[in-house]
Amino acid sequence: MSQTWLIVGILSGVVSVGVALYLYFWVLRQDAGSERAQQVAGWIREGAASYLKRLYTALTLVAIVLGFVIGIVFSFDLTQLGTGSVDINPANGLTMAGAFVFGALCSALAGYMGMSVAVQANVRSAVGVQDNLNRGFRVAFFAGAVLGLAMVGLAVIGMSVIFMLTKNAEVVLGFSFGASALALLAKAGGGIYTKTADIAADLVGKVEVGIPEDDPRNPAVVADNVGDNVGDVAGMGADIFDSYVASTVAAMLLGAAMAGDNLKYVIFPLILCTLGIYASLIGIQFVRVGKNGKPGAALNFGTIFTCVLFAAMVVVLVLVGGYDLSILWSTLVGLTTGVVIGFTTEYFTSDEYKPVRETARVSGSGAAITIINGFSYGLLSIFPSIVGIVIATLVSFHVSEASGVISGVYGIGISAVGMLAVSGMIVSADAYGPIVDNARGIAEMAGMDHEVIERADVLDSAGNTAKAITKGFSISAAALTVLALFAAYAEVIEARGLTLEISLRNPLVTAGVLLGAMTPPIFSALTMLSVTHNAFDMIEEIRKQFREDPGILAGTSLPDYKKCVSLAAQGALSSLVIPAFLAVGLPLLVGFVLGPEALGGFLGGAIFTGVIFALLMSNAGGLWDNAKKYIETGQFGGVGSDAHKAGVVGDTVGDPFKDTAGPSLNTLITVMSLVSSLFAPVIAAFHLF
């Protein structure tokens, strides 16, 4: 039966990728508009392709080096380390290295498919909006679905194939590490790129010379639109791919530790992912907007419908498959928690609710009040997500533990999988956001009618909220995932015959907790400082172009867009070295120096501060962004008012919060947890203290 489910999983992944390809070509068949619109889209497409080529070249080198290290380490029988006699089996090392590289490749491929359709869909969505709101929405959403369906399809294919061939969940862990390593660098690099251009474009364009957003006279405007694709499409796609795979692998590892040779509960996480594929495939078809409908409501309906359908499928699976009912409750509590967290995030980031409107209102008193108000609501937004994570953790643990059939920590792992199983739908809604953002920019730069730009603004506003919801969702899911990975780490250590006691009375554990707790803030500081340094360089370049060629602002000559694109790319790639070390090198350093218990404390500290910081920054940033956009609809004086100027400052501060540091932190803590679990046998055998 297990073999049958694995084959079903592979075939389901193929179906998902096949539908993604169908939607890809459907988007390409849509009208690409006027020559001017196609020219603008061509600039964006060229810039995105250039950056992604440079990024993937660098990531290829990283994958080769890490794959080589993994291949060497796992060529030794890790169960014999420290015994004085160690068997060598190069085939094991090659298998683990192959799984690592395969994970990185699948993650890169999913991100590339998403970005390649996004840079084709942006202009077609803008042209569709000329007809009606629904047409523009359909193009953008179906393009987003290409990324969503490709991502879950490739993930399920990869995990199922590896487990079918090896029957070893630890090898699938190598696949997950490959996906996570690439995701961290892709997300952090894309986030630095996009916010470098966004901040520079806003501060010089809007604040200094008073030209509208996406005005073609701004030299940074193309780089800004390129950034939407490399950061929010390719980067976020890799990020969710990472969480999706990591949660599944963590549950599989815990299932293997619990059930031994009984594969029933080991492959159950993969079965949930398979059901999630079909729920997403069906749910995507029900996302519709009338000619003058509300895009946000349509996205929310699609998400809820998909979740309800998935829940019904799981009920049938558990009852028919003879699984313990506790596994059903763990799945459902994770799914429900994800939905609740998503919609509480919407409350703090949508312009339909008090936090955004109140922040917009007080902006008339200056930027300082805007910052304080938005930051305060960002802090408050932590509460419902953390409470949701706590409830999901406690309920899934105790229900599972009480069953006497499955372990409590396995229940937590299943809860995380339940939250992420419908990622096909979630990512589709998320990727819609940057596509309609680009569509709005193209409409402005191509000189489309004011009515068209207003419709594009409606789509863009819904996209901002969708992105904020996804970030809250993915951060919360990552929290449950790393809790499961923490348990998996403990299982690996204890399999070496060591008792892992994480007690604050142990000074080594306390040292580990403090080092771990410091890592997310340091990581955030480094990525945001990279944004500010790179933005400063681009601001100087924009000013230089305005100064040397007055015809740019007069509209009689074109700025040098390529120069700004190149500056953003160089700055992003050169800023990744230290963040990469923090994610991979620091946990290994703590483990080999201070020992496995200190590393356990390190992971605990990193998890707790990482989740808090990620939620705060993502939600506060989304709030500031939509407060500015709410003012731009004509509220509180509209464009050019004191409130608008303060709103622009708030949005500028929020940009690296929500698109660089915040969403990168969940990937950071996932990578650190995976590295620790993967190298746990070596750390258990060799450490100084």
C-alpha positions in Angstrom: 0.0 0.0 0.0 2.9 2.4 0.8 4.4 1.8 -2.6 1.1 2.5 -4.2 0.7 5.9 -2.4 4.2 6.9 -3.4 3.4 6.2 -7.1 0.2 8.1 -6.7 2.2 11.0 -5.2 4.6 11.0 -8.1 1.7 11.0 -10.6 -0.1 13.7 -8.8 3.0 15.8 -8.8 3.2 15.3 -12.6 -0.4 16.3 -13.0 0.2 19.5 -10.9 3.3 20.5 -13.0 1.3 19.6 -16.2 -1.5 22.0 -15.2 1.1 24.6 -14.4 2.5 24.3 -17.9 -1.0 24.5 -19.4 -1.7 27.8 -17.5 1.8 29.0 -18.5 0.9 28.7 -22.2 -2.6 30.1 -21.6 -1.1 33.3 -20.2 1.2 33.6 -23.2 -1.8 33.4 -25.6 -3.3 36.5 -24.0 -3.0 40.0 -25.6 0.4 41.6 -24.9 -0.9 45.1 -25.8 0.7 48.0 -27.6 4.3 48.3 -28.7 5.0 50.8 -25.9 3.6 48.4 -23.2 5.6 45.5 -24.7 8.7 47.6 -24.6 8.3 48.4 -20.9 7.6 44.8 -20.1 10.7 43.8 -22.1 12.9 46.0 -19.9 11.5 44.3 -16.8 11.8 40.8 -18.3 15.4 41.5 -19.4 16.4 42.8 -16.0 14.8 39.9 -14.2 16.5 37.3 -16.4 19.9 38.9 -16.0 19.7 38.9 -12.2 18.4 35.4 -12.0 21.2 34.2 -14.3 23.8 35.7 -12.0 22.0 34.5 -8.8 21.7 30.9 -10.1 25.3 30.9 -11.3 26.4 31.8 -7.7 24.0 29.3 -6.2 25.2 26.6 -8.4 28.7 27.0 -7.0 27.3 27.0 -3.5 25.4 23.8 -4.2 28.5 22.1 -5.6 30.6 23.0 -2.6 28.0 22.0 0.0 27.1 18.9 -2.0 30.8 17.9 -2.0 31.1 18.4 1.7 27.9 16.4 2.3 29.1 13.6 0.0 32.4 13.3 2.0 30.8 13.4 5.5 28.0 10.9 4.7 30.5 8.5 3.0 31.4 7.5 6.6 29.1 5.3 8.7 27.9 8.0 11.1 26.6 5.5 13.6 30.2 4.4 14.2 31.7 7.8 14.7 33.8 8.1 17.9 34.1 4.3 18.2 37.6 4.1 16.7 36.6 2.1 13.7 34.4 3.6 10.9 33.3 1.9 7.8 33.4 3.9 4.5 30.7 3.6 1.9 31.0 6.2 -0.9 27.5 5.2 -2.2 25.8 6.6 0.9 27.7 9.9 0.5 26.8 10.1 -3.2 23.1 9.4 -2.4 22.9 12.1 0.2 24.8 14.6 -2.0 22.5 13.8 -4.9 19.4 14.3 -2.8 20.8 17.7 -1.7 21.5 18.9 -5.2 18.1 17.5 -6.4 16.4 19.6 -3.7 18.2 22.7 -4.7 17.4 22.1 -8.4 13.7 21.5 -7.8 13.5 24.7 -5.7 15.3 26.7 -8.4 13.1 25.3 -11.2 9.9 26.1 -9.4 11.1 29.7 -8.7 12.2 30.1 -12.4 8.9 28.8 -13.8 7.1 31.3 -11.6 9.2 34.2 -12.5 9.3 33.5 -16.2 5.5 33.5 -16.4 5.3 36.5 -14.1 7.3 38.7 -16.4 5.0 37.7 -19.3 1.8 38.1 -17.3 2.4 41.6 -16.0 1.8 43.3 -19.3 -1.0 41.0 -20.2 -2.7 41.7 -16.9 -2.4 45.4 -17.6 -3.9 45.0 -21.0 -6.7 42.9 -19.6 -7.6 45.6 -17.1 -8.2 47.9 -20.1 -11.2 45.6 -20.9 -12.5 44.9 -17.3 -11.3 44.1 -13.8 -12.0 40.4 -14.1 -9.9 39.9 -17.2 -6.8 41.5 -15.6 -7.4 39.5 -12.4 -7.7 36.2 -14.2 -4.4 36.6 -16.1 -2.5 37.6 -12.9 -4.0 34.9 -10.8 -3.6 32.1 -13.3 0.0 33.2 -13.7 0.4 33.0 -9.9 -1.0 29.5 -10.1 1.8 28.5 -12.4 4.2 29.0 -9.5 1.9 27.5 -6.9 1.2 24.3 -8.8 4.8 23.9 -10.1 6.1 24.3 -6.6 4.0 21.7 -4.9 4.2 19.3 -7.9 8.0 19.3 -8.0 8.2 19.0 -4.2 6.0 16.0 -4.0 7.8 14.4 -7.0 11.2 14.9 -5.4 10.3 13.7 -2.0 8.3 10.7 -3.3 11.0 9.6 -5.7 13.8 9.8 -3.2 11.9 7.9 -0.5 10.7 5.3 -3.0 14.3 4.6 -4.0 15.9 4.8 -0.6 13.2 4.0 2.0 15.2 6.4 4.2 13.6 9.6 5.6 17.1 11.0 6.4 18.0 11.0 2.7 14.8 13.1 2.1 16.2 15.4 4.8 19.1 16.0 2.4 16.6 17.0 -0.3 15.0 19.4 2.1 18.4 21.0 3.1 19.1 21.6 -0.6 15.8 23.3 -1.1 16.3 25.4 2.1 19.9 26.5 1.3 18.8 27.8 -2.1 15.6 29.4 -0.6 17.5 31.4 2.0 19.9 32.9 -0.5 17.2 33.4 -3.2 14.8 35.1 -0.7 17.4 37.2 1.0 19.1 38.2 -2.3 15.8 38.9 -4.0 14.6 40.9 -0.9 17.7 43.1 -0.9 17.4 43.6 -4.6 13.8 44.7 -4.7 13.9 47.0 -1.7 17.1 48.7 -2.8 15.3 49.8 -6.0 12.0 50.4 -4.3 13.4 52.7 -1.6 15.6 54.6 -4.0 12.8 55.1 -6.5 10.4 56.4 -3.8 12.8 58.7 -2.0 14.1 60.5 -5.1 11.0 60.2 -7.3 8.1 60.8 -4.9 9.8 62.8 -2.1 12.6 64.8 -3.9 11.2 65.6 -7.3 7.5 64.9 -6.8 6.9 62.5 -9.7 4.3 59.7 -9.4 5.1 56.1 -8.6 6.2 54.1 -11.6 6.8 57.2 -13.6 9.0 56.3 -16.6 11.2 59.3 -15.9 12.6 57.6 -12.8 15.8 55.7 -13.6 15.0 53.2 -10.8 11.5 52.3 -11.9 12.5 49.3 -14.0 14.8 48.0 -11.3 11.9 48.4 -8.9 9.6 46.3 -11.1 12.3 43.7 -11.7 12.6 43.4 -7.9 9.0 42.5 -7.6 9.7 39.4 -9.7 13.0 38.3 -8.3 12.1 39.0 -4.7 8.3 38.3 -4.4 8.0 35.6 -7.1 11.2 33.6 -7.4 12.3 34.4 -3.9 9.0 33.8 -2.1 8.4 30.7 -4.3 11.7 29.2 -3.0 10.8 30.2 0.5 7.4 28.4 0.6 9.0 25.5 -1.2 11.4 25.3 1.6 8.8 25.4 4.4 6.6 22.9 2.5 9.3 20.3 2.1 10.8 20.9 5.6 7.5 20.3 7.4 6.9 17.1 5.4 10.4 15.8 6.0 10.3 16.6 9.7 7.0 14.7 10.1 8.5 11.7 8.1 11.6 11.6 10.3 9.4 11.6 13.5 7.2 8.9 11.9 10.2 6.8 11.2 11.5 7.2 14.7 8.1 6.3 16.1 7.0 3.5 13.7 10.3 1.9 12.7 9.8 -0.4 9.7 6.0 0.4 9.6 5.8 2.9 6.7 2.2 3.7 7.2 2.8 6.8 9.3 6.1 7.6 7.6 4.5 8.4 4.3 1.3 9.9 5.7 2.7 13.4 5.4 3.3 12.7 1.7 -0.3 11.5 1.3 -1.5 14.8 2.9 0.6 16.7 0.4 -0.9 14.7 -2.4 -4.5 15.5 -1.3 -3.5 19.1 -1.0 -2.5 19.1 -4.6 -5.9 18.1 -5.7 -7.7 20.5 -3.3 -5.6 23.3 -4.8 -6.2 22.2 -8.4 -10.0 22.3 -7.8 -9.9 25.5 -5.6 -8.1 27.5 -8.2 -11.0 27.0 -10.6 -13.4 28.7 -8.2 -11.5 32.0 -7.9 -13.5 34.4 -9.9 -14.1 38.2 -9.9 -17.1 39.9 -11.5 -16.5 42.8 -13.8 -16.6 45.2 -10.8 -16.0 42.7 -8.0 -13.6 42.6 -5.2 -10.3 40.7 -5.9 -9.5 40.3 -2.2 -12.9 38.6 -1.6 -12.3 36.3 -4.5 -8.8 35.3 -3.2 -10.2 34.7 0.3 -13.1 32.6 -1.1 -10.7 30.4 -3.0 -8.5 29.9 0.0 -11.4 28.9 2.3 -13.0 26.6 -0.4 -9.6 24.9 -0.8 -9.2 24.4 2.9 -12.7 23.0 3.4 -12.2 20.6 0.5 -8.9 19.4 1.8 -10.4 18.9 5.2 -13.1 16.7 3.7 -10.5 14.7 1.8 -8.5 14.1 5.0 -11.6 12.9 6.9 -12.3 10.3 4.2 -8.6 9.3 4.1 -8.4 8.7 7.9 -11.7 6.9 8.1 -11.1 4.6 5.1 -7.4 4.2 5.6 -7.7 3.0 9.2 -5.5 5.7 10.7 -5.9 6.7 14.3 -8.3 9.6 14.7 -5.8 11.7 16.6 -3.9 12.2 13.3 -7.1 13.7 11.9 -7.4 16.2 14.7 -3.7 17.2 14.4 -4.1 17.8 10.7 -7.3 19.8 11.1 -6.0 22.0 13.9 -3.0 22.9 11.8 -5.1 23.7 8.8 -7.6 25.8 10.9 -4.8 27.6 12.7 -3.2 28.6 9.3 -6.5 30.0 8.1 -7.1 31.9 11.3 -3.6 33.3 11.3 -4.0 34.4 7.7 -7.2 36.3 8.3 -5.9 37.9 11.5 -2.9 39.1 9.5 -5.4 40.6 7.0 -7.0 42.6 9.9 -3.6 44.3 10.6 -2.6 44.9 7.0 -5.8 45.5 4.9 -7.1 49.1 4.4 -10.6 47.8 5.2 -9.8 47.7 8.9 -8.8 50.0 11.8 -5.0 49.5 12.0 -4.3 50.7 8.5 -6.9 53.4 8.5 -5.8 54.7 11.9 -2.2 54.8 10.7 -3.2 56.7 7.6 -5.2 59.2 9.7 -2.4 60.0 12.1 0.1 60.4 9.3 -1.1 64.0 8.9 0.9 64.7 12.1 4.2 63.6 10.5 6.3 60.6 9.7 7.4 60.0 13.3 3.7 59.3 14.4 3.3 57.1 11.3 6.3 55.0 12.3 5.3 54.7 16.0 1.7 53.8 15.2 2.5 51.2 12.5 5.3 49.7 14.7 2.9 49.4 17.6 0.2 47.7 15.6 3.0 45.4 14.3 3.8 44.4 17.8 0.1 43.8 18.6 -0.2 41.6 15.4 2.2 39.1 17.0 -0.5 38.1 19.6 -3.0 36.2 17.5 -0.3 34.3 15.5 1.6 33.2 18.6 -1.6 32.2 20.4 -2.6 30.2 17.3 0.8 28.5 17.2 0.6 27.7 20.9 -2.9 26.2 20.5 -2.0 24.1 17.5 1.1 22.8 19.3 -0.7 21.9 22.5 -3.8 20.4 20.9 -1.9 18.3 18.4 0.6 17.1 21.0 -1.8 16.1 23.7 -4.4 14.6 21.3 -1.7 12.5 19.7 0.0 11.6 23.0 -3.4 10.5 24.5 -4.1 8.2 21.6 -1.4 5.8 22.6 -0.8 5.1 18.9 1.3 8.1 17.7 3.7 10.3 19.6 2.9 13.9 20.6 5.8 15.4 18.6 4.6 13.5 15.5 1.3 15.2 16.0 3.0 18.6 15.9 4.7 17.6 12.7 1.5 16.6 11.1 -0.1 19.8 12.3 2.6 21.7 10.4 2.0 19.6 7.3 -1.8 20.2 7.6 -1.1 24.0 7.6 1.1 23.8 4.5 -0.6 21.1 2.5 -2.7 23.7 0.5 0.3 25.7 -0.4 -0.6 25.3 -4.1 -3.5 27.7 -3.5 -1.7 29.9 -1.0 1.3 30.5 -3.2 -1.0 31.2 -6.2 -2.6 34.0 -4.3 0.7 35.3 -3.1 2.4 35.3 -6.6 -0.7 37.2 -7.9 0.5 40.2 -5.8 3.8 41.1 -7.5 2.3 40.4 -10.9 -0.5 43.0 -10.5 2.1 45.4 -8.9 4.0 45.1 -12.1 0.8 45.5 -14.2 0.1 48.8 -12.4 3.6 50.0 -13.1 3.4 49.1 -16.8 0.0 50.8 -17.1 1.6 54.0 -15.7 4.8 53.8 -17.8 2.9 52.9 -21.0 0.6 55.9 -20.6 -2.7 54.0 -20.3 -5.9 55.8 -19.3 -6.4 57.0 -15.7 -9.4 54.6 -15.4 -7.1 51.7 -16.3 -4.6 52.7 -13.7 -7.3 53.0 -11.0 -8.5 49.4 -11.8 -4.9 48.3 -11.6 -4.7 49.9 -8.2 -7.6 47.9 -7.0 -5.9 44.7 -8.1 -2.6 45.9 -6.5 -4.2 46.7 -3.2 -5.7 43.2 -3.0 -2.3 41.8 -3.9 -0.5 43.6 -1.1 -3.0 42.1 1.4 -2.6 38.6 -0.2 1.2 38.9 0.2 0.9 39.9 3.8 -1.5 37.0 4.6 0.9 34.6 2.9 3.9 35.9 4.9 2.0 35.5 8.2 0.9 32.1 7.1 4.4 30.9 6.1 6.0 32.3 9.2 3.6 30.5 11.5 3.9 27.3 9.5 7.7 27.6 9.8 7.4 27.9 13.6 5.5 24.5 13.7 8.0 23.1 11.2 11.1 24.0 13.2 9.5 22.7 16.4 9.1 19.3 14.6 12.7 19.6 13.3 13.9 20.3 16.8 12.2 17.1 17.9 13.8 15.3 15.0 17.2 16.7 16.0 16.7 15.3 19.5 15.8 11.9 18.1 19.0 11.8 16.1 21.1 12.7 19.1 19.4 10.2 21.4 19.8 7.5 18.7 23.6 7.9 19.5 22.9 6.8 23.0 23.1 10.3 24.5 20.5 11.9 26.7 19.6 15.4 25.5 18.6 17.6 28.4 17.9 21.1 27.5 17.9 22.8 30.9 18.6 26.5 31.6 20.5 25.4 34.7 23.2 24.1 32.3 25.4 27.1 31.4 26.2 25.6 28.0 22.5 25.5 27.2 22.1 29.0 28.4 25.0 30.2 26.3 23.4 28.4 23.3 20.0 30.0 23.9 21.5 33.5 24.0 23.6 32.9 20.9 20.5 31.6 19.1 18.3 34.4 20.3 20.8 37.0 18.9 21.0 35.4 15.5 17.7 36.5 13.9 18.1 40.2 15.0 21.7 40.2 13.7 20.5 38.6 10.4 17.8 41.2 10.1 20.2 44.0 10.7 22.7 42.7 8.1 20.0 42.3 5.4 18.4 45.7 6.1 21.8 47.5 6.3 22.6 45.9 2.9 19.3 47.5 1.6 20.2 51.0 2.9 23.8 50.9 1.7 22.8 49.7 -1.8 19.8 52.2 -1.9 22.2 55.0 -1.0 24.4 54.1 -4.1 21.3 54.0 -6.3 20.0 57.3 -5.0 23.3 58.9 -5.9 23.0 57.4 -9.4 19.4 58.7 -9.9 20.4 62.2 -8.8 23.4 62.0 -11.1 21.2 61.1 -14.1 18.8 63.9 -13.3 21.6 66.4 -12.9 23.5 65.4 -16.0 20.5 65.1 -18.3 17.7 67.6 -17.6 15.8 66.1 -20.5 14.9 63.0 -18.3 12.6 65.0 -16.0 11.4 67.0 -19.0 10.3 63.7 -20.7 12.4 64.3 -23.8 15.0 61.6 -23.1 15.0 58.2 -21.5 17.0 57.5 -18.3 19.6 54.7 -18.1 17.5 51.9 -16.6 20.2 49.3 -17.0 22.6 51.1 -14.7 20.1 50.9 -11.8 19.3 47.3 -12.6 23.0 46.5 -12.5 23.6 48.3 -9.2 20.7 46.4 -7.5 22.0 43.1 -8.8 25.6 43.7 -7.7 24.6 44.9 -4.3 22.2 42.0 -3.6 24.7 39.3 -4.5 27.6 40.8 -2.6 25.5 41.1 0.5 24.8 37.3 0.9 28.1 36.0 2.3 27.7 36.8 6.0 23.9 35.9 6.2 24.8 32.6 4.6 27.4 31.9 7.2 25.0 32.7 10.0 22.5 30.2 8.6 24.9 27.3 7.9 28.2 28.0 9.7 27.1 29.4 13.1 25.0 26.4 14.2 27.8 24.0 13.2 30.3 26.2 15.1 28.1 26.2 18.2 27.6 22.4 18.0 31.2 21.4 17.5 32.5 23.8 20.2 29.8 23.8 22.8 28.2 20.4 22.2 24.7 19.0 21.2 22.9 20.4 24.2 24.1 23.9 23.6 23.1 23.5 20.0 19.6 22.5 21.2 19.5 25.7 23.2 20.7 27.6 20.2 17.9 26.3 18.1 15.3 27.1 20.8 16.5 30.7 21.1 16.6 31.2 17.4 13.1 29.8 16.9 11.5 32.0 19.5 13.1 35.3 18.5 13.0 34.4 14.8 9.2 33.9 14.8 8.6 37.1 16.9 10.8 39.3 14.6 9.4 37.8 11.4 5.8 38.4 12.4 6.5 42.0 13.6 8.4 43.1 10.6 6.2 41.4 8.0 2.9 42.8 9.4 4.2 46.3 10.3 5.7 46.6 6.8 2.5 45.5 5.1 0.5 47.9 7.3 2.7 50.9 6.4 2.5 50.0 2.7 -1.3 49.9 2.6 -1.7 53.0 4.8 0.2 54.9 2.1 -1.9 53.4 -0.6 -5.1 54.2 1.4 -4.0 57.9 1.5 -3.4 57.8 -2.3 -7.0 56.9 -2.9 -7.9 60.5 -1.8 -8.2 60.0 2.0 -6.7 62.6 4.4 -5.6 64.9 1.6 -4.5 62.4 -0.9 -1.3 62.5 -3.0 1.0 65.4 -2.2 -0.5 66.0 1.3 1.4 66.0 4.5 -0.2 62.7 5.4 0.9 61.3 2.0 4.5 62.4 2.6 4.6 60.8 6.0 2.9 57.7 4.5 5.7 57.4 1.9 8.3 57.5 4.7 6.4 54.8 6.6 6.2 52.7 3.5 10.0 53.2 2.9 10.8 52.1 6.4 8.5 49.1 6.0 9.9 47.9 2.7 12.9 46.1 4.1 10.8 45.0 7.1 8.2 43.2 5.0 10.1 42.1 1.9 13.7 41.5 3.0 14.3 40.7 6.7 10.8 39.5 7.8 10.1 36.8 5.3 13.8 35.7 5.2 13.8 34.8 8.9 11.5 31.8 8.7 13.9 30.4 6.1 16.8 31.2 8.3 15.5 29.2 11.3 14.5 26.4 9.0 18.0 26.2 7.5 19.6 26.2 10.9 17.3 23.4 12.1 18.0 21.3 9.0 21.7 21.8 9.2 21.7 20.8 12.9 19.6 17.7 12.3 21.6 16.6 9.2 25.0 16.9 11.0 23.7 15.8 14.5 25.5 12.5 14.4 28.9 14.2 13.7 28.3 16.8 16.4 27.3 14.1 18.9 30.6 12.3 18.2 32.9 15.3 18.0 32.6 18.4 20.2 34.8 20.3 22.6 32.5 20.7 25.6 
